[in-house]
Amino acid sequence: MILRIDHIGLATEDPDGVAAFMTTLGMRKYDEGHADDYGVACEFWQFGGGLGNPAVEIVSPAQECSAIDGRLERQGPGLYHLAFEVDDLDNETARLRGEGYTAVDAQPCKGARDGMTVTFLYAPAPANLLIELVHYAPDRGSGV
């Protein structure tokens, strides 16, 4: 089951520039990490820290051939994905695939935060949006 919106992802090659934008809005960076399977660096910005509060994730390439290179080349920086926390990653992925969503990942991957596992899917038209399903290890928990 989908529990909540975890974060909104913004793709950029200029994380410092986007960080200045976040600071102007009154947000603070509360977490950061690398999603090595995707070759990206991630910063999580919030108005109030901690899991359970939706974040804006700044996603930038951390190595050549990162998962967002093509997106940045085709569309430039901007909204990249919506991420939803789920209680069961496998069941929710299967349910959404049954509803016409297209899986991007063959299997779940380690996310940018400790205890975070993720998988990406494309929502069908008319949304045409990349979504990320997020599951946290029980000891990390969302606080929902």
NORLIN-V535328 format. One record per pair of residues at least 12 apart in sequence whose C-alpha atoms are under 10 Angstrom apart, sorted by the first residue. I is the first residue (numbers start at 1). J is the second residue. Records with the same first field share a line. If there is no record, write none. Layout:
BEGIN
I: J + J
END
This chain:
BEGIN
1: 84 + 85 + 86 + 87 + 88 + 89 + 91 + 92 + 93 + 95
2: 84 + 85 + 86 + 87 + 88 + 89 + 92 + 133 + 134 + 135
3: 52 + 84 + 85 + 86 + 87 + 88 + 134 + 135 + 142 + 144
4: 52 + 53 + 54 + 83 + 84 + 85 + 86 + 87 + 134 + 142 + 144
5: 52 + 53 + 54 + 55 + 82 + 83 + 84 + 85 + 86 + 132 + 133 + 134
6: 51 + 52 + 53 + 54 + 55 + 56 + 57 + 82 + 83 + 84 + 85 + 86 + 132 + 133 + 134 + 135 + 142
7: 44 + 45 + 46 + 52 + 53 + 54 + 55 + 56 + 57 + 58 + 81 + 82 + 83 + 84 + 85 + 132 + 134
8: 44 + 45 + 54 + 55 + 56 + 57 + 58 + 79 + 80 + 81 + 82 + 83 + 84 + 131 + 132
9: 42 + 43 + 44 + 55 + 56 + 57 + 58 + 59 + 78 + 79 + 80 + 81 + 82 + 83 + 130 + 131 + 132
10: 42 + 43 + 56 + 57 + 58 + 59 + 60 + 77 + 78 + 79 + 80 + 81 + 82
11: 40 + 42 + 57 + 58 + 59 + 60 + 61 + 68 + 69 + 71 + 72 + 75 + 76 + 77 + 78 + 79 + 80 + 81
12: 58 + 59 + 60 + 61 + 68 + 69 + 71 + 72 + 76 + 77 + 78 + 79 + 80
13: 58 + 59 + 60 + 61 + 62 + 68 + 69 + 72 + 76 + 77
14: 58 + 59 + 60 + 61 + 77
15: 41 + 42 + 43 + 58 + 59 + 60 + 61
16: 58
18: 58 + 59 + 77 + 78
19: 43 + 45 + 58
22: 45 + 46 + 47 + 56 + 58
23: 45 + 46 + 47
25: 47
26: 45 + 46 + 47
27: 44 + 45 + 46 + 47 + 48 + 49 + 55 + 56
28: 43 + 44 + 45 + 46 + 47 + 48 + 49 + 55
29: 43 + 44 + 45 + 46 + 47 + 48 + 49 + 55 + 56 + 57 + 58
30: 43 + 44 + 45 + 46 + 47 + 48 + 49 + 50 + 51 + 55
31: 43 + 44 + 45 + 46 + 49 + 50 + 51 + 55 + 57 + 112 + 113 + 114
32: 44 + 45 + 57 + 58 + 59 + 112 + 113 + 114
33: 59 + 111 + 112 + 113 + 114
34: 59 + 60 + 61 + 62 + 110 + 111 + 112 + 113 + 114
35: 59 + 62 + 66 + 67 + 109 + 110 + 111 + 112 + 113 + 116 + 117 + 118
36: 62 + 63 + 66 + 67 + 109 + 110 + 111 + 112
37: 66 + 67 + 109 + 110 + 111 + 112
38: 61 + 62 + 63 + 65 + 66 + 67 + 68 + 109 + 110 + 111 + 112
39: 59 + 60 + 61 + 62 + 63 + 64 + 65 + 66 + 67 + 68 + 69
40: 58 + 59 + 60 + 61 + 62 + 63 + 64 + 65 + 66 + 67 + 68 + 69 + 112
41: 57 + 58 + 59 + 60 + 61 + 62 + 63 + 66 + 112
42: 56 + 57 + 58 + 59 + 60 + 61 + 62 + 111 + 112 + 113
43: 55 + 56 + 57 + 58 + 59 + 60 + 112 + 113
44: 56 + 57 + 58 + 59 + 112 + 113
45: 57 + 58
50: 142 + 143
51: 136 + 140 + 141 + 142 + 143 + 144
52: 85 + 141 + 142 + 143 + 144
53: 142 + 143 + 144
54: 83 + 84
55: 83
56: 82 + 83
57: 79 + 80 + 81 + 82 + 83 + 112
58: 78 + 79 + 80
59: 77 + 78 + 80 + 112
60: 72 + 77
68: 80
79: 129 + 130
80: 129 + 130 + 131
81: 120 + 121 + 122 + 129 + 130 + 131 + 132
82: 120 + 129 + 130 + 131 + 132 + 133
83: 118 + 119 + 120 + 130 + 131 + 132 + 133 + 134
84: 118 + 131 + 132 + 133 + 134 + 135
85: 116 + 117 + 118 + 132 + 133 + 134 + 135 + 136 + 142 + 144
86: 118 + 132 + 133 + 134 + 135 + 136 + 142
87: 133 + 134 + 135 + 136 + 137 + 138 + 141
88: 133 + 134 + 135 + 136
89: 108 + 117 + 118 + 119 + 133 + 134 + 135 + 136
90: 107 + 108 + 119 + 133 + 135
92: 133
93: 107 + 108 + 119 + 120 + 121 + 132 + 133
96: 121 + 122 + 123
97: 121 + 122 + 123
99: 123 + 124
100: 121 + 122 + 123 + 124 + 125
101: 120 + 121 + 122 + 123 + 124 + 125 + 128 + 129 + 130 + 131
102: 120 + 121 + 122 + 123 + 124 + 130
103: 119 + 120 + 121 + 122 + 123 + 130 + 131
104: 119 + 120 + 121 + 122 + 130 + 131 + 132
105: 118 + 119 + 120 + 121
106: 119 + 120
107: 119 + 120
108: 120 + 133 + 134 + 135
109: 134
110: 134 + 135
111: 134 + 135 + 136
113: 136 + 140
114: 136 + 137 + 140
115: 135 + 136 + 137 + 138 + 139 + 140 + 141
116: 134 + 135 + 136 + 137 + 138 + 140 + 141
117: 133 + 134 + 135 + 136 + 137
118: 132 + 133 + 134 + 135 + 136
119: 131 + 132 + 133 + 134 + 135
120: 132 + 133 + 134
121: 133
END
